[in-house]
C-alpha cells in the first residue's frame, strides 16, 4: 500500500479486506507452486492443504459483510461463512467493550485510553495514557462507521497542552518541542478535583525522552483532519505552533553529516535497551511520515513558516535518498557488502560507512531471499544493524519512504518468511531475537526482553 497521491488517508473496511484477501491468495499460490514442484520431482501431485487462518484475515474479510457479493454456495459454505461472521462479530464486540472500559476521563471528557486494563499493573506505568499507544486506538475510532472524533480531538489538544510545560529532569531542561511519553489523571480526594500529570521520560524505565511521541501526534492530527474533512483544528494558532516546535527541534542545526535523526536507546516503542541507539529505522520512518503530514498542514503565514516549509522539503528529499540508498538490503546489495573494501579514504568510497564484511551475521544468508528485501535496522559509522524491524518497514511503505519497487520487495520478504515474521500471531516487532552472549551484551541481561519476548522478537499486538 503506497500513499503517493496523499500523505495519509483512512482506509475503508473493504480495502482492508481486499488487502488481506490478496495475502491469503499468495499463501494458496505458494502452496500450489510447492506441490507442483514435488510433482515435477517425480512425486504424485496433491492439492495443497493450508492451515486455516482466521485470526486476522477471517475477521477483516467479514468486517462489513453487507458489501460482499456472494455467488451460489452450498449449505456447508453458508454455515461456514455464518460461523466465521459470528466469530468475527464476537471478537469485534469484545474488543470494543474492552476499549470502552479503558477510556480515561478528565472533567467528564474522554481524553485517551489506558495502556492496559490490568489492576495489578498500577505500580508500573500501564495505568497511563501513552501517546504512541493511543494512535492505533484513535485511528480505530476514526474508522468506525460513525466516527467518534471527540476523544481524538480531546487527546490531541490535551497532549498539546503538556508541550507548553517546563520539562525538567534533575537539573536539565528538555527542549520546548518535546511531547510527553504518557500522562495520567490524578484525583484529589480532599478537594474533589482532578489534575493531569505527564511524563517526559523522567519517570520512564530508561529515563529517556520519547522522540517518537511528537511524530505520532502529528500523524494522528493529520488523520483527524482527513476524517473530518475539515482543517480547522490543524489551523488553530496553538496547534500550528505545536507542530512547528516539534519540527524545529528535529531540524535544528548540529554536527550531523546525515539527514537521519540521532537517537538514544529506548526512545521509541522499543523503550528498553535493545541496541537501537544511533539512527534506528523506526524513528527515521516516523520522522519522514510526520514531515509529510505537517507539510500538508502548516500555513505559510509568515517568513518563518515559509522557511520551515522549505527546510522540510529539503529534509524529506535528503532523508528519502539516504534511506533508499544506504538502508536498503536485498540479495544484490548483500553481495556488494560482502565484497566491500575497508579503509577507503576518499569522497568516491564505495564503503561509505567503513562496514567490515566479517560483521555480517550468519543468519542473514538464510534470511535473505532472491526476490525480497527490506530496510535494515540501523546504519552508522562501521555499523549496520541487519535486524528486521516491523514498525520501520511498515511505516516506510505507508509514507512512501521506500520506492515502489522496494515496497513490493518488502511484502515479498514477508510472504517468503511468513512463519518467521508473522506465524500464528502478528507481528514480530524485530527479527531475529537476541539470545545468549549477544543478549547479555546488548540488553544488559534484561529479563523482560528474553528471546522471542516483548521487544526482543515478541509478537505485537501481544
C-alpha positions as CSV (number, residue, x, y, z in Angstrom):
1,X,0.0,0.0,0.0
2,X,1.6,3.2,-1.1
3,X,0.3,6.7,-0.5
4,X,2.0,8.5,-3.4
5,X,-1.1,10.8,-4.0
6,X,-1.9,11.8,-0.5
7,X,0.0,11.7,2.8
8,X,-2.5,10.0,5.0
9,X,-5.9,8.5,4.1
10,X,-8.2,6.5,6.3
11,X,-8.6,3.1,4.6
12,X,-12.1,1.7,4.4
13,X,-13.0,-1.7,5.7
14,X,-13.4,-3.1,2.1
15,X,-9.9,-2.1,1.2
16,X,-8.5,-3.8,4.2
17,X,-10.4,-7.0,3.4
18,X,-9.1,-6.8,-0.2
19,X,-5.5,-6.4,1.1
20,X,-5.7,-9.4,3.4
21,X,-7.5,-11.4,0.7
22,X,-4.5,-10.8,-1.6
23,X,-2.2,-12.1,1.2
24,X,-4.3,-15.2,1.6
25,X,-4.2,-15.7,-2.2
26,X,-0.4,-15.5,-2.0
27,X,-0.5,-18.3,0.6
28,X,-2.5,-20.5,-1.8
29,X,-0.3,-19.7,-4.8
30,X,2.8,-20.5,-2.8
31,X,1.5,-23.9,-1.6
32,X,0.3,-24.8,-5.1
33,X,3.7,-23.9,-6.5
34,X,5.4,-26.2,-3.9
35,X,3.0,-29.0,-4.8
36,X,3.7,-28.7,-8.5
37,X,7.5,-28.8,-7.8
38,X,7.1,-32.0,-5.9
39,X,5.2,-33.5,-8.9
40,X,8.0,-32.4,-11.3
41,X,10.4,-34.2,-9.0
42,X,8.6,-37.5,-9.6
43,X,6.0,-37.5,-6.8
44,X,2.3,-37.5,-7.1
45,X,0.5,-34.2,-7.3
46,X,-1.6,-33.5,-4.3
47,X,-3.8,-30.4,-3.9
48,X,-2.2,-28.1,-1.3
49,X,-3.6,-28.3,2.2
50,X,-3.4,-25.0,4.0
51,X,-3.7,-24.5,7.7
52,X,-6.8,-22.4,8.4
53,X,-6.0,-18.8,9.4
54,X,-9.0,-16.8,10.5
55,X,-7.4,-14.8,13.3
56,X,-6.8,-11.7,11.1
57,X,-7.9,-12.4,7.5
58,X,-11.2,-14.0,8.6
59,X,-12.0,-11.0,10.8
60,X,-11.1,-8.4,8.2
61,X,-12.6,-10.3,5.4
62,X,-16.0,-10.2,7.0
63,X,-15.7,-6.9,8.7
64,X,-18.5,-5.5,6.5
65,X,-20.2,-8.5,5.1
66,X,-23.1,-6.4,3.7
67,X,-20.8,-5.2,0.9
68,X,-19.6,-8.6,-0.2
69,X,-21.1,-10.0,-3.3
70,X,-21.7,-13.7,-2.9
71,X,-22.4,-16.2,-5.7
72,X,-24.2,-19.5,-5.3
73,X,-22.9,-21.6,-2.4
74,X,-23.6,-24.9,-0.8
75,X,-25.3,-25.2,2.6
76,X,-21.9,-26.1,4.1
77,X,-20.4,-22.9,2.7
78,X,-23.3,-20.9,4.1
79,X,-22.8,-22.5,7.5
80,X,-19.1,-21.9,7.5
81,X,-19.5,-18.3,6.4
82,X,-22.1,-17.7,9.1
83,X,-19.8,-19.3,11.7
84,X,-16.8,-17.1,10.7
85,X,-19.0,-14.0,10.7
86,X,-20.4,-14.8,14.1
87,X,-16.9,-15.3,15.5
88,X,-15.7,-12.1,13.9
89,X,-18.7,-10.2,15.4
90,X,-18.0,-11.6,18.8
91,X,-14.3,-10.6,18.6
92,X,-15.2,-7.1,17.5
93,X,-17.8,-6.7,20.1
94,X,-15.5,-7.9,22.9
95,X,-12.7,-5.6,21.6
96,X,-14.9,-2.5,21.6
97,X,-16.2,-3.3,25.1
98,X,-12.7,-3.6,26.5
99,X,-11.7,-0.4,24.7
100,X,-14.7,1.5,26.2
101,X,-13.7,0.3,29.7
102,X,-10.1,1.6,29.1
103,X,-11.3,5.2,28.3
104,X,-9.7,7.8,30.6
105,X,-11.9,10.8,31.5
106,X,-10.8,14.2,32.7
107,X,-13.5,16.6,33.9
108,X,-16.1,14.1,32.4
109,X,-14.5,14.3,28.9
110,X,-12.7,11.4,27.2
111,X,-9.0,12.2,26.7
112,X,-7.5,8.8,25.9
113,X,-7.3,5.1,26.7
114,X,-5.2,3.2,29.3
115,X,-2.2,1.3,28.2
116,X,-3.5,-1.9,29.8
117,X,-6.6,-3.0,31.8
118,X,-4.7,-4.7,34.5
119,X,-5.3,-3.7,38.2
120,X,-2.0,-5.4,39.2
121,X,0.0,-3.1,36.9
122,X,-0.6,0.2,38.8
123,X,2.9,0.1,40.2
124,X,4.2,0.3,36.6
125,X,3.1,2.8,34.0
126,X,0.4,0.7,32.3
127,X,-2.3,2.8,34.1
128,X,-1.4,5.8,32.0
129,X,-2.4,7.1,28.5
130,X,0.6,6.6,26.2
131,X,0.8,8.9,23.2
132,X,2.1,6.2,20.8
133,X,-0.3,3.6,22.1
134,X,-3.3,5.8,21.7
135,X,-2.6,6.4,17.9
136,X,-4.0,3.0,16.7
137,X,-6.9,3.4,19.2
138,X,-7.6,6.8,17.8
139,X,-7.5,5.5,14.2
140,X,-9.9,2.8,15.2
141,X,-12.4,5.4,16.5
142,X,-11.9,7.5,13.3
143,X,-12.5,4.4,11.1
144,X,-15.8,3.5,12.7
145,X,-18.9,3.7,10.5
146,X,-19.9,6.7,12.6
147,X,-16.5,8.2,13.6
148,X,-16.1,9.1,17.2
149,X,-13.9,12.2,16.8
150,X,-14.4,13.7,20.2
151,X,-11.9,11.5,22.1
152,X,-9.3,12.0,19.4
153,X,-9.8,15.8,19.4
154,X,-9.5,16.0,23.2
155,X,-6.4,13.8,23.2
156,X,-4.7,16.0,20.6
157,X,-5.4,19.2,22.5
158,X,-4.6,17.8,25.9
159,X,-1.2,16.4,24.8
160,X,-0.5,19.7,23.1
161,X,-1.2,21.5,26.4
162,X,1.6,19.4,28.0
163,X,4.1,20.6,25.4
164,X,4.0,24.0,27.0
165,X,5.0,22.7,30.4
166,X,8.5,23.2,31.7
167,X,10.2,19.9,31.3
168,X,13.0,19.2,33.8
169,X,14.8,16.0,34.6
170,X,17.1,16.6,37.6
171,X,18.7,20.0,36.8
172,X,18.4,19.7,33.0
173,X,15.6,21.3,30.9
174,X,14.3,19.5,27.8
175,X,13.6,21.1,24.5
176,X,10.4,23.2,24.2
177,X,9.0,21.0,21.4
178,X,9.3,17.7,23.3
179,X,5.9,15.9,23.7
180,X,5.2,13.6,26.7
181,X,5.5,9.8,26.6
182,X,2.4,9.4,28.7
183,X,0.1,11.1,31.1
184,X,-2.4,10.1,33.8
185,X,-5.3,11.6,35.7
186,X,-4.9,12.1,39.5
187,X,-7.8,12.7,41.8
188,X,-7.6,14.9,44.8
189,X,-9.9,13.3,47.3
190,X,-9.9,16.3,49.7
191,X,-10.8,19.0,47.2
192,X,-12.7,16.7,44.7
193,X,-10.5,17.9,41.9
194,X,-8.7,16.2,39.0
195,X,-5.3,17.1,37.8
196,X,-3.1,15.7,35.0
197,X,0.5,14.5,35.4
198,X,2.7,14.0,32.3
199,X,5.9,12.0,32.0
200,X,8.5,13.3,29.5
201,X,11.0,10.5,30.3
202,X,11.9,11.4,33.8
203,X,9.9,8.5,35.3
204,X,10.3,6.1,32.4
205,X,12.2,2.8,32.8
206,X,15.2,4.0,30.9
207,X,14.9,7.7,31.8
208,X,14.9,8.6,28.0
209,X,12.7,11.3,26.4
210,X,10.3,9.9,23.8
211,X,11.5,11.0,20.3
212,X,8.5,9.4,18.6
213,X,5.7,11.0,20.6
214,X,5.7,14.2,18.6
215,X,5.8,12.3,15.3
216,X,2.8,10.1,16.3
217,X,0.9,13.3,17.4
218,X,1.3,14.9,14.0
219,X,0.3,11.8,12.2
220,X,-2.9,11.4,14.3
221,X,-3.7,15.1,13.8
222,X,-3.5,14.6,10.0
223,X,-5.7,11.5,10.2
224,X,-8.2,13.5,12.2
225,X,-8.4,16.3,9.7
226,X,-8.7,13.8,6.8
227,X,-11.6,12.0,8.6
228,X,-13.4,15.3,9.5
229,X,-12.7,16.8,6.1
230,X,-12.0,20.0,8.0
231,X,-8.6,21.6,8.7
232,X,-10.0,23.9,11.4
233,X,-8.2,22.1,14.3
234,X,-4.9,22.0,12.4
235,X,-5.1,25.7,11.6
236,X,-5.6,26.8,15.3
237,X,-2.7,29.0,16.2
238,X,-1.7,26.8,19.2
239,X,-1.7,23.7,17.0
240,X,0.3,25.4,14.3
241,X,2.8,26.4,17.0
242,X,3.0,22.9,18.4
243,X,3.8,21.4,15.0
244,X,6.5,24.0,14.4
245,X,8.1,23.4,17.8
246,X,8.3,19.6,17.2
247,X,9.9,20.0,13.7
248,X,12.2,22.8,14.7
249,X,13.6,20.6,17.4
250,X,14.3,17.9,14.8
251,X,15.5,20.2,12.1
252,X,17.9,22.3,14.2
253,X,21.4,22.6,13.0
254,X,24.1,20.5,14.7
255,X,27.1,18.3,13.9
256,X,25.1,15.8,11.8
257,X,26.6,14.7,8.5
258,X,23.5,12.6,7.7
259,X,19.8,13.7,7.3
260,X,18.8,10.9,9.7
261,X,17.9,11.7,13.3
262,X,20.3,10.7,16.0
263,X,18.6,8.9,18.9
264,X,19.4,7.3,22.2
265,X,18.4,3.7,23.0
266,X,14.9,3.2,24.3
267,X,13.5,6.5,22.9
268,X,10.6,5.0,21.0
269,X,8.2,2.0,21.0
270,X,11.2,-0.1,21.9
271,X,11.6,1.8,25.2
272,X,14.2,-0.5,26.8
273,X,17.8,-1.2,25.9
274,X,17.8,-3.2,22.7
275,X,20.8,-1.9,20.8
276,X,18.8,0.6,18.6
277,X,20.8,3.7,19.5
278,X,22.1,5.7,16.6
279,X,19.9,6.1,13.6
280,X,17.1,3.5,14.0
281,X,14.8,2.9,11.0
282,X,11.7,3.1,13.2
283,X,12.5,6.7,14.1
284,X,13.6,7.7,10.6
285,X,10.4,6.3,9.0
286,X,8.2,8.1,11.6
287,X,10.2,11.3,11.1
288,X,9.6,11.2,7.4
289,X,5.9,10.4,7.8
290,X,5.5,13.3,10.3
291,X,7.2,15.8,8.0
292,X,5.0,14.8,5.1
293,X,1.9,15.2,7.3
294,X,3.0,18.5,8.7
295,X,3.9,19.8,5.2
296,X,0.2,19.5,4.3
297,X,-1.0,21.4,7.4
298,X,1.5,24.2,8.2
299,X,0.2,27.5,6.9
300,X,2.8,29.7,5.1
301,X,1.6,32.7,7.1
302,X,4.9,34.4,7.6
303,X,8.5,34.3,6.6
304,X,9.4,31.9,9.5
305,X,6.7,29.4,8.4
306,X,7.8,29.6,4.7
307,X,11.4,29.0,5.8
308,X,10.3,26.0,7.8
309,X,8.4,24.5,4.9
310,X,11.4,24.9,2.7
311,X,13.6,23.1,5.3
312,X,11.0,20.3,5.5
313,X,11.0,19.9,1.7
314,X,14.8,19.7,1.6
315,X,15.0,17.3,4.5
316,X,12.3,15.0,3.1
317,X,14.3,14.7,-0.2
318,X,17.6,14.1,1.6
319,X,16.2,11.6,4.0
320,X,14.4,9.7,1.3
321,X,17.6,9.4,-0.7
322,X,19.7,8.3,2.3
323,X,17.3,5.6,3.4
324,X,16.6,4.2,0.0
325,X,20.4,4.1,-0.8
326,X,22.0,3.1,2.4
327,X,19.4,1.2,4.5
328,X,18.1,-0.9,1.6
329,X,19.2,-4.6,1.6
330,X,18.4,-7.2,-1.0
331,X,20.3,-10.1,-2.4
332,X,22.3,-7.9,-4.8
333,X,23.2,-5.4,-2.1
334,X,24.2,-8.2,0.3
335,X,26.7,-9.5,-2.3
336,X,28.2,-6.0,-2.6
337,X,28.6,-5.5,1.1
338,X,30.2,-9.0,1.4
339,X,32.8,-7.8,-1.1
340,X,33.4,-4.3,0.5
341,X,36.9,-3.0,0.8
342,X,37.6,-1.2,4.0
343,X,39.6,1.9,5.0
344,X,38.6,3.8,1.9
345,X,39.6,7.4,2.4
346,X,38.0,9.5,-0.4
347,X,34.8,11.1,-1.5
348,X,34.3,8.3,-4.0
349,X,34.4,5.5,-1.5
350,X,32.0,2.6,-2.1
351,X,32.0,1.5,1.5
352,X,31.0,4.9,2.8
353,X,30.5,3.8,6.4
354,X,33.5,1.5,6.6
355,X,31.5,-1.5,7.4
356,X,33.6,-4.7,8.0
357,X,32.2,-7.6,5.9
358,X,33.0,-10.0,8.7
359,X,30.3,-8.3,10.8
360,X,27.6,-9.7,8.6
361,X,25.7,-12.2,10.8
362,X,25.4,-15.9,9.6
363,X,21.6,-15.9,9.9
364,X,21.3,-13.2,7.2
365,X,22.4,-15.5,4.4
366,X,19.5,-17.8,5.1
367,X,17.0,-15.0,5.7
368,X,17.7,-13.0,2.5
369,X,15.6,-14.2,-0.4
370,X,16.2,-13.8,-4.1
371,X,13.2,-11.6,-4.8
372,X,12.7,-9.9,-1.4
373,X,14.4,-7.1,0.5
374,X,13.9,-4.8,3.5
375,X,15.2,-1.7,5.2
376,X,17.8,-2.7,7.8
377,X,17.6,-1.5,11.4
378,X,20.4,1.0,11.7
379,X,23.3,2.5,9.7
380,X,26.1,4.4,11.4
381,X,29.9,4.5,11.2
382,X,31.3,1.0,11.0
383,X,28.0,-0.5,11.9
384,X,25.0,-2.0,10.2
385,X,22.2,-3.5,12.3
386,X,20.8,-6.1,9.9
387,X,17.8,-7.0,12.1
388,X,14.3,-6.7,10.6
389,X,12.2,-4.1,12.4
390,X,8.5,-4.2,11.7
391,X,7.4,-0.7,12.5
392,X,10.1,1.0,10.4
393,X,9.5,-1.1,7.3
394,X,5.7,-0.9,7.5
395,X,5.7,2.9,8.1
396,X,8.2,3.3,5.2
397,X,5.5,1.7,3.0
398,X,2.7,3.8,4.4
399,X,4.6,7.1,4.0
400,X,6.2,6.3,0.6
401,X,9.7,6.5,2.2
402,X,10.6,3.3,0.3
403,X,10.4,3.3,-3.5
404,X,7.6,1.4,-5.3
405,X,10.0,-1.5,-6.1
406,X,11.2,-1.6,-2.5
407,X,7.7,-1.7,-1.2
408,X,6.9,-4.7,-3.3
409,X,10.1,-6.4,-2.2
410,X,9.3,-5.8,1.5
411,X,6.0,-7.6,1.0
412,X,7.7,-10.4,-0.9
413,X,10.0,-10.9,2.0
414,X,7.1,-11.0,4.5
415,X,5.4,-13.6,2.3
416,X,8.6,-15.7,2.0
417,X,9.2,-15.6,5.7
418,X,5.6,-15.7,6.9
419,X,6.2,-18.3,9.6
420,X,9.2,-16.3,11.0
421,X,7.8,-12.8,10.8
422,X,4.1,-13.4,11.5
423,X,3.4,-17.1,12.2
424,X,0.3,-17.6,14.4
425,X,0.2,-14.1,15.9
426,X,1.1,-10.9,14.1
427,X,3.5,-9.2,14.2
428,X,7.1,-9.7,15.4
429,X,8.5,-6.4,16.3
430,X,12.0,-7.5,15.5
431,X,13.7,-10.5,13.9
432,X,15.7,-12.4,14.8
433,X,15.7,-12.4,18.6
434,X,18.8,-11.7,20.6
435,X,20.0,-14.6,22.7
436,X,22.9,-16.0,24.6
437,X,26.0,-13.8,24.9
438,X,24.6,-11.3,22.4
439,X,21.5,-10.8,24.5
440,X,23.6,-10.3,27.7
441,X,25.8,-7.6,26.0
442,X,23.1,-5.8,24.0
443,X,20.2,-5.7,26.5
444,X,22.3,-5.8,29.7
445,X,20.7,-9.1,30.7
446,X,17.2,-7.6,30.6
447,X,14.8,-10.3,32.0
448,X,11.8,-8.7,30.3
449,X,13.5,-8.9,26.8
450,X,14.5,-12.5,26.8
451,X,14.5,-14.1,23.3
452,X,11.1,-14.0,21.5
453,X,9.6,-11.9,24.3
454,X,8.4,-8.3,24.4
455,X,10.6,-6.1,22.2
456,X,13.1,-9.0,21.5
457,X,11.2,-10.7,18.8
458,X,7.9,-10.7,20.6
459,X,4.5,-10.6,18.7
460,X,2.6,-7.3,18.6
461,X,-0.1,-6.9,19.4
462,X,0.6,-9.2,22.3
